[in-house]
C-alpha cells in the first residue's frame, strides 16, 4: 500500500520534531508555548522581543539565530512546529 505524499510529509515532519526536541533537550510543551507565542507575534509584531527572549530562554534557538527585526519565516516555522507538536501530544504520539 503506497503512502500518499501528504501522509509521508507529515510523518517526516513529526520525526523531525521529535529529533529536534531531543537535540535541544526541551519538552514538547515548551515547543507548543513558543509556537503559540509565534502566532501572537504574527498578529502583533510588538511581541517579537518577548518571543525572541522566550525562544532563547527555552534553548530552542541561540541568541544569533533570530534577526533583530521580525523574522516571519522563523515565526512560521515555530508556529507550525507548535501546532504539529500539540496534535502529537493530543494523539499520544509524544509525551507532554
C-alpha distances in whole Angstrom, upper triangle without the diagonal:
4,7,9,13,15,12,13,16,17,16,18,21,21,21,24,25,25,27,29,31,31,33,35,36,36,34,31,34,36,33,33,37,37,34,36,39,38,37,41,42,40,42,45,45,49,46,45,47,47,43,44,46,43,40,43,44,41,40,37,39,42,45,45,41,42,44,48,47,44,41,38,35,36,36,33,31,33,32,28,28,30,28,25,27,28,25,24,27,27,23,25,22,26,29,32
4,6,9,12,10,10,13,15,14,15,18,19,19,21,23,24,25,27,29,29,31,33,34,34,33,30,33,34,31,31,35,35,32,34,37,35,34,38,39,37,39,42,43,46,44,42,45,44,40,41,43,41,38,40,42,39,38,35,36,40,42,42,38,39,41,45,44,41,37,35,32,33,33,30,28,30,30,26,26,28,26,23,25,27,24,23,26,26,23,24,22,25,29,31
4,6,8,6,6,10,11,10,12,15,15,16,18,20,21,22,24,26,26,28,30,31,31,29,27,29,31,28,28,31,31,28,30,33,31,31,35,35,33,36,39,39,42,40,39,41,40,37,37,40,37,34,37,39,35,35,31,33,36,39,39,35,36,38,41,40,37,34,32,29,29,30,26,24,26,26,22,22,24,22,19,22,23,20,19,23,23,20,22,19,22,26,28
4,6,6,6,9,10,11,13,14,16,17,18,20,22,23,24,26,27,29,31,32,31,30,27,29,31,27,27,31,30,27,29,32,30,29,33,33,31,33,37,37,40,38,37,40,39,35,36,39,37,34,36,38,35,35,31,33,36,38,38,34,34,36,40,38,35,32,30,27,27,28,24,23,25,24,21,21,24,21,18,21,23,20,20,23,23,21,23,20,23,27,28
4,5,5,6,8,10,10,12,14,15,16,18,20,21,22,24,26,26,28,30,29,28,25,28,29,25,25,29,28,25,27,30,27,27,30,31,28,31,34,34,37,36,34,37,36,33,33,36,34,31,34,36,33,32,28,30,33,35,34,31,31,33,36,35,32,29,26,23,24,25,21,20,22,22,18,19,21,20,17,20,22,19,19,23,23,21,23,20,22,26,28
4,5,5,6,8,10,10,12,14,15,16,18,20,21,22,24,25,27,28,27,26,23,25,26,23,22,25,25,22,24,26,24,23,27,28,25,28,31,31,35,33,31,34,34,30,31,34,31,29,31,33,30,30,26,28,31,34,33,29,29,31,34,33,30,27,24,21,22,22,19,18,20,19,15,16,18,16,14,17,18,16,16,20,20,18,20,18,20,24,25
4,5,5,6,9,10,10,12,14,15,17,18,20,21,23,24,26,27,26,25,21,24,25,22,22,25,25,22,24,27,25,24,28,29,27,29,33,33,36,34,33,35,34,31,32,34,31,29,32,33,30,30,26,28,31,34,34,30,30,33,36,35,32,29,26,23,24,24,21,19,20,20,16,16,18,16,13,16,17,14,14,18,18,15,17,15,18,21,23
4,5,5,6,9,10,11,12,14,15,16,18,20,21,22,24,25,25,24,21,24,25,22,22,26,25,23,25,28,26,26,29,30,28,31,34,34,37,34,33,35,35,31,31,34,31,28,31,33,29,29,25,27,30,33,32,29,29,32,35,34,31,28,26,23,23,24,21,18,20,20,17,16,19,18,14,16,19,16,15,19,20,18,19,16,18,22,24
4,5,5,6,9,10,10,12,14,15,16,18,20,21,22,24,23,23,20,22,23,20,20,23,22,20,22,25,22,22,26,26,25,27,30,30,33,31,29,32,31,27,28,31,28,25,28,30,27,26,23,24,27,30,29,25,26,28,31,31,28,24,22,19,19,20,17,15,17,17,13,13,16,15,12,15,17,15,15,18,19,18,19,16,18,21,23
4,5,5,6,9,10,10,12,14,15,16,18,20,21,22,21,20,17,19,20,17,17,21,20,17,20,23,21,20,24,25,23,26,29,29,32,29,28,30,29,26,27,29,26,24,27,28,25,25,21,23,26,29,29,25,26,28,31,30,27,24,22,19,19,19,16,14,16,15,11,11,14,12,9,11,14,11,11,15,16,14,16,13,14,18,19
4,5,5,6,9,10,11,12,14,15,17,18,20,21,21,19,17,20,21,18,18,22,22,19,22,25,23,23,27,27,26,29,31,31,34,32,30,32,31,27,28,30,28,25,27,29,25,25,21,24,27,30,30,26,27,30,33,32,30,26,25,22,21,22,19,16,17,18,14,13,15,14,11,12,15,12,11,15,16,14,14,11,13,17,19
4,5,5,6,9,10,10,12,14,15,16,18,20,20,19,17,20,21,17,18,22,21,19,22,24,22,23,26,27,25,28,31,30,33,31,29,31,30,26,26,29,26,23,25,27,24,23,20,21,24,27,27,23,25,27,31,30,28,24,23,20,19,20,18,15,16,17,14,12,15,15,12,13,16,15,13,16,18,17,17,14,15,18,20
4,5,5,6,9,10,10,12,14,15,16,18,17,17,14,17,17,14,15,18,17,15,18,20,18,19,23,23,22,25,27,27,29,27,25,27,26,23,23,25,23,20,22,24,21,20,17,18,22,25,25,21,22,24,27,27,24,21,20,17,16,16,14,11,12,13,10,8,12,11,8,10,13,12,11,14,16,15,16,13,13,17,18
4,5,5,6,9,10,11,12,14,15,16,15,14,12,15,16,13,13,17,17,15,18,20,19,20,23,24,23,26,28,28,30,28,26,28,27,23,24,25,23,20,22,23,20,20,17,19,22,25,26,22,23,26,29,29,26,23,22,19,18,18,16,13,13,14,11,9,11,11,7,8,11,10,8,11,13,12,12,9,10,13,14
4,5,5,6,9,10,11,12,14,15,15,15,13,16,17,14,16,19,19,17,21,23,21,22,26,26,26,29,31,30,33,30,28,29,28,25,25,26,24,21,23,24,20,20,17,19,22,25,26,22,24,27,30,30,28,25,24,21,19,20,18,15,15,17,14,11,14,14,11,11,14,13,11,14,16,15,14,11,11,14,16
4,5,5,6,9,10,10,12,14,14,14,13,16,16,13,15,18,17,16,19,21,19,20,24,24,23,26,28,28,30,27,25,26,26,22,22,24,21,18,20,21,18,17,14,16,19,22,22,19,20,23,27,27,25,21,21,18,16,17,16,12,13,15,12,9,13,14,11,11,14,14,12,15,18,17,17,13,13,15,17
4,5,5,6,8,10,11,12,11,11,9,12,12,9,11,14,14,12,16,18,16,18,21,21,21,24,26,25,28,25,23,24,23,19,19,21,18,15,18,19,15,15,12,14,18,21,21,18,19,22,25,26,23,20,19,17,15,15,14,11,11,12,10,7,9,11,8,7,11,12,10,12,15,15,14,12,10,13,13
4,5,5,6,9,10,10,10,10,9,12,13,11,13,16,16,15,18,20,19,21,24,24,25,27,29,29,30,27,26,27,25,22,22,23,20,17,19,20,16,15,13,16,19,22,23,20,22,25,28,29,26,24,23,21,18,19,18,15,14,16,14,10,12,13,11,9,12,13,10,11,15,14,13,10,8,10,12
4,6,5,6,9,10,11,12,11,15,15,13,15,18,17,17,20,22,21,23,25,26,26,29,30,29,31,28,26,27,26,22,22,23,21,17,19,20,16,15,13,15,17,21,22,19,21,24,27,28,26,23,23,20,18,19,19,15,15,17,16,12,14,16,14,12,16,16,14,15,19,18,17,13,12,14,15
4,5,5,6,8,9,11,10,13,12,10,13,15,14,14,18,18,17,20,22,22,23,26,27,26,28,25,22,23,22,19,18,19,17,14,15,16,13,11,9,11,14,17,18,15,17,21,24,25,23,20,20,18,15,16,16,12,12,15,14,10,12,15,13,11,15,16,14,15,19,19,18,15,13,14,15
4,5,5,6,6,7,7,10,9,8,11,13,13,13,16,17,17,20,22,22,23,26,27,26,27,24,22,23,21,18,18,18,16,13,14,15,11,10,9,12,15,18,19,17,18,22,25,26,24,21,21,20,16,17,17,14,12,15,14,10,11,14,13,10,13,15,13,13,17,17,16,14,11,11,12
4,6,5,7,9,10,13,12,12,15,17,16,17,20,21,21,23,26,26,27,30,30,30,31,27,26,26,24,21,21,21,19,16,16,17,13,12,11,14,16,20,21,19,21,25,27,29,27,24,25,23,20,21,21,17,16,19,18,14,15,18,16,13,16,18,15,15,19,19,17,15,12,12,13
4,6,8,11,12,15,14,13,16,18,17,18,21,21,21,24,26,25,26,29,30,29,30,27,24,24,23,21,19,20,18,15,15,16,13,10,10,11,13,17,18,16,18,22,25,27,25,23,23,21,18,20,20,17,16,19,18,15,16,19,18,15,19,20,18,18,22,22,21,18,15,16,16
4,6,9,11,13,11,11,14,15,14,15,19,18,18,21,23,23,24,27,27,26,27,24,21,21,20,17,16,16,14,11,11,12,9,7,6,9,11,14,16,14,16,20,22,24,23,21,22,20,17,18,19,16,14,17,17,14,15,18,17,15,18,20,18,18,22,23,21,19,16,16,16
4,7,10,12,10,11,14,15,15,16,19,19,20,23,24,24,26,29,29,28,29,25,23,23,21,19,18,18,15,13,13,12,9,8,9,12,14,17,19,17,19,23,25,27,26,24,24,23,19,20,21,18,16,19,19,15,16,19,18,15,17,20,17,17,20,21,19,18,14,13,13
4,7,8,7,8,11,12,11,14,16,16,17,20,21,22,23,26,26,25,26,22,21,21,19,16,16,16,13,11,12,11,7,8,8,11,14,17,19,17,19,22,24,26,24,22,23,22,18,18,20,17,14,16,17,13,13,16,16,12,14,17,15,14,18,19,17,16,13,12,10
4,5,5,7,9,10,11,13,15,16,17,19,21,22,23,25,26,26,27,23,22,22,20,17,18,17,14,13,15,13,10,11,11,14,17,20,22,20,21,25,26,27,25,24,24,23,19,19,20,17,14,16,16,13,12,14,14,10,11,14,12,11,14,16,14,13,10,8,7
4,5,5,6,9,10,11,12,14,15,17,19,20,21,23,24,25,26,22,21,22,20,17,18,18,15,13,16,15,11,13,11,15,18,21,23,20,21,24,26,27,24,22,22,21,18,17,17,15,12,13,13,10,8,11,10,6,8,11,9,8,11,13,12,11,8,7,6
4,5,5,6,9,10,11,12,14,15,17,18,20,22,22,23,24,20,20,21,18,15,17,17,13,13,15,14,11,13,12,16,19,21,23,21,21,24,26,26,24,22,22,21,18,17,18,16,13,13,14,11,9,11,11,8,8,11,11,9,11,14,13,13,10,9,6
4,5,5,6,8,10,11,12,14,15,17,18,20,21,21,21,18,17,17,15,12,14,13,10,9,12,10,7,10,9,12,15,17,20,18,18,21,22,23,21,20,20,19,16,15,16,15,11,12,14,11,9,12,13,10,10,14,13,12,15,17,16,16,13,12,9
4,5,5,6,9,10,10,12,14,15,16,19,20,19,21,17,16,17,15,12,13,14,10,9,12,12,9,10,8,11,15,17,19,16,16,19,21,22,19,17,17,16,13,12,13,11,8,9,10,7,5,9,10,7,9,12,12,11,14,16,16,15,12,12,10
4,6,5,6,9,10,11,13,14,15,17,18,19,20,17,17,18,15,13,15,15,12,11,15,14,11,14,12,15,18,20,22,19,18,21,23,23,20,18,17,17,15,13,13,12,9,8,9,8,4,7,9,6,6,10,10,10,12,14,15,14,12,12,10
4,5,5,6,9,10,11,12,14,16,16,17,18,14,14,15,12,10,13,13,9,9,13,12,10,13,11,14,17,18,21,19,17,20,21,21,18,18,17,18,15,13,14,13,10,9,12,10,7,10,12,10,9,13,14,13,15,18,18,18,16,15,12
4,5,5,6,9,10,10,12,14,15,15,16,12,11,13,10,7,9,10,7,6,10,10,8,11,9,11,14,15,17,15,14,16,17,18,15,14,14,14,11,9,11,11,7,8,10,9,7,10,12,11,11,15,16,15,17,20,20,20,17,17,14
4,5,5,6,9,10,11,13,14,14,16,13,12,14,13,9,12,13,11,9,13,14,12,14,11,13,16,17,19,16,15,17,19,18,15,14,13,13,10,8,9,8,5,4,7,7,4,7,10,9,9,12,14,14,16,18,19,18,16,17,15
4,5,5,6,9,10,11,12,14,15,12,12,14,12,9,13,14,11,11,15,15,14,16,14,16,19,20,21,19,17,19,20,19,16,15,14,15,13,10,11,12,8,6,10,10,7,8,12,11,10,13,15,15,16,19,20,20,18,18,15
4,5,5,6,9,10,10,11,12,8,9,11,8,6,9,11,8,9,13,13,12,15,13,14,17,17,19,17,14,16,17,16,13,13,13,14,12,9,11,12,9,8,12,12,9,11,15,14,14,17,19,18,19,22,23,23,21,21,18
4,5,5,6,9,10,10,12,9,8,11,10,7,9,12,10,9,13,15,14,15,13,13,16,16,17,15,12,14,15,14,10,10,9,10,9,5,7,9,6,5,9,10,9,11,14,14,14,17,19,19,20,23,24,23,21,22,19
4,5,5,7,9,10,12,10,10,14,12,10,13,15,13,13,17,18,17,19,16,17,20,20,21,18,16,17,18,16,12,12,10,12,11,7,8,10,9,6,9,11,9,10,13,14,14,16,18,19,19,22,24,23,22,23,20
4,5,5,6,8,9,7,9,12,10,9,12,14,13,13,17,18,17,20,17,18,21,20,21,19,17,17,17,16,12,13,12,14,13,10,11,14,11,9,13,15,12,13,17,17,16,19,21,21,22,24,26,26,24,25,22
4,5,5,5,7,5,6,9,9,7,10,13,12,12,15,17,17,19,17,17,19,18,19,17,14,14,14,12,8,10,9,12,11,8,10,13,11,10,14,15,14,15,18,19,18,21,23,23,24,27,28,28,26,27,24
4,6,6,9,9,9,12,13,10,13,16,15,15,18,20,19,21,18,18,21,20,20,18,15,15,15,13,9,10,7,10,11,7,8,12,11,9,12,15,14,14,18,19,19,21,23,24,24,27,28,28,27,27,25
4,6,9,9,10,14,14,12,15,18,17,17,21,22,22,24,21,21,24,23,23,21,18,18,18,15,12,13,11,14,14,11,12,15,14,12,15,17,16,16,20,21,20,22,25,25,25,28,30,30,28,29,26
4,5,6,8,11,11,11,14,16,16,17,19,21,21,23,21,21,23,21,22,21,17,17,15,13,10,13,12,15,15,12,14,17,16,14,17,19,18,19,22,23,22,25,27,27,28,30,32,32,30,31,28
4,5,5,9,10,10,11,14,15,15,17,19,20,22,20,19,20,18,19,18,14,13,12,9,7,10,10,13,13,11,13,16,15,14,18,19,18,20,23,23,23,26,28,28,29,32,33,33,31,31,29
4,6,7,8,10,11,13,14,16,17,19,20,22,21,20,21,18,19,19,15,14,12,10,9,12,13,17,16,13,16,19,17,17,20,22,20,22,25,25,25,28,30,30,31,34,35,34,32,32,29
4,6,5,6,9,10,11,12,14,15,16,19,17,17,18,17,18,17,14,14,12,11,9,12,13,16,14,12,15,17,15,14,18,19,17,19,22,22,22,25,27,26,27,30,31,31,29,29,26
4,5,5,6,9,10,10,12,14,15,17,15,14,15,13,15,14,10,10,9,8,6,9,10,13,11,9,13,14,13,13,17,18,17,19,22,21,22,25,26,26,28,30,31,30,28,28,26
4,5,5,6,9,10,11,12,14,15,15,14,14,12,13,13,10,10,8,9,9,11,13,16,13,12,16,17,15,16,20,20,19,21,24,23,24,27,28,28,30,32,33,32,29,29,26
4,5,5,6,9,10,10,12,14,14,14,15,13,15,15,12,13,12,13,11,13,15,17,14,13,16,17,14,15,19,18,17,19,22,21,21,25,26,25,27,30,30,30,27,26,23
4,5,5,6,9,10,10,12,11,11,13,12,14,13,10,12,11,12,10,11,12,14,11,9,13,13,10,11,15,15,13,16,19,18,18,22,23,22,24,27,27,27,24,24,21
4,5,5,6,8,10,11,10,9,10,8,10,9,7,9,9,10,9,10,12,13,10,10,14,14,11,13,16,16,15,18,20,19,20,24,24,24,26,29,29,28,25,25,23
4,6,5,6,8,10,10,10,10,9,12,12,10,12,11,13,13,14,16,17,14,13,17,17,14,16,19,18,17,20,22,21,21,25,25,25,27,30,29,29,26,25,22
4,5,5,6,9,9,9,11,11,14,13,12,14,14,16,14,15,16,17,14,13,16,15,12,14,17,15,14,17,19,17,18,22,22,21,23,26,26,25,22,21,19
4,6,5,6,5,6,8,9,12,10,9,13,13,15,13,13,14,15,11,11,14,12,9,12,15,13,12,16,17,16,17,20,20,20,23,25,25,24,21,20,18
4,5,5,6,5,6,6,9,9,9,12,13,15,15,14,17,17,13,13,17,15,13,16,18,16,16,19,21,19,20,24,23,23,26,28,27,26,23,22,20
4,5,8,8,9,9,13,13,13,16,16,18,18,18,20,20,16,16,19,18,15,17,20,18,16,20,21,19,20,24,23,22,25,28,27,26,23,21,19
4,5,8,10,11,14,13,14,17,18,20,19,18,19,19,15,15,18,16,13,15,17,15,14,17,18,16,17,20,20,19,22,24,23,22,19,18,15
4,5,7,9,12,11,13,16,18,20,19,18,19,19,15,16,18,16,13,16,18,15,15,19,19,17,19,22,21,20,24,25,24,23,19,19,17
4,7,10,12,10,11,15,17,18,17,15,16,15,12,12,15,12,10,13,14,12,12,16,16,14,16,19,18,18,22,23,22,21,18,18,17
4,7,8,6,8,11,14,16,15,13,15,14,10,12,15,12,11,14,16,14,14,18,18,17,19,22,22,22,25,27,26,24,21,22,20
4,5,5,8,11,13,16,16,14,17,16,13,15,17,15,14,18,19,17,18,22,22,21,23,26,25,25,29,30,29,28,25,25,23
4,6,7,9,10,13,14,13,16,17,13,15,18,17,16,19,21,20,20,23,24,23,25,28,28,28,31,33,32,31,28,28,26
4,6,7,9,12,13,12,16,15,13,15,18,17,16,19,21,20,21,25,25,25,27,30,29,30,33,34,34,32,29,30,28
4,7,10,12,12,10,13,12,9,12,15,13,13,16,18,17,18,21,22,21,24,26,26,27,30,31,31,29,26,27,26
4,7,8,8,7,10,10,8,10,13,12,12,15,17,16,17,20,21,21,23,26,26,27,29,31,31,29,27,28,26
4,5,7,6,10,11,9,11,14,14,14,17,19,19,20,23,24,24,26,29,29,30,32,34,34,33,31,31,30
4,7,8,12,13,12,13,16,17,17,19,21,22,22,25,26,26,28,31,31,32,34,36,37,35,33,33,31
4,6,9,12,11,12,15,16,16,17,20,21,21,24,26,26,27,30,31,32,34,36,37,35,33,34,32
4,6,9,9,8,11,13,13,14,17,18,18,20,23,23,24,26,28,29,30,32,33,32,30,31,29
4,6,6,6,9,10,11,12,14,16,17,19,20,21,23,25,26,27,29,30,31,30,28,29,28
4,5,5,6,9,10,10,12,14,15,16,18,20,21,23,24,25,27,29,30,28,27,29,27
4,5,5,6,9,10,11,12,14,16,17,18,20,21,23,24,26,27,28,27,25,27,26
4,5,5,6,8,10,10,12,14,15,16,18,20,21,22,24,26,27,25,23,25,23
4,5,5,6,9,10,10,12,14,15,16,18,20,21,23,24,25,24,23,24,22
4,6,5,6,8,10,11,12,14,15,17,18,20,21,23,24,23,22,23,22
4,5,5,6,8,10,11,12,14,15,16,18,20,21,22,20,19,21,20
4,5,5,6,9,10,10,12,14,15,16,18,20,21,19,17,19,17
4,6,5,6,9,10,11,13,14,15,17,19,20,19,18,19,17
4,5,5,6,8,10,11,12,14,16,17,18,17,16,18,17
4,6,5,6,8,10,10,12,14,15,16,14,13,15,14
4,6,5,6,9,10,10,12,14,15,14,13,14,12
4,5,5,6,9,10,11,12,14,14,13,15,13
4,5,5,6,9,10,11,12,11,11,13,13
4,5,5,6,9,10,10,9,8,10,9
4,5,5,6,9,10,10,9,10,9
4,5,5,6,9,8,9,11,11
4,5,5,6,5,6,8,9
4,5,5,6,5,6,6
4,6,8,8,9,9
4,6,8,10,11
4,5,7,9
4,7,10
4,7
4
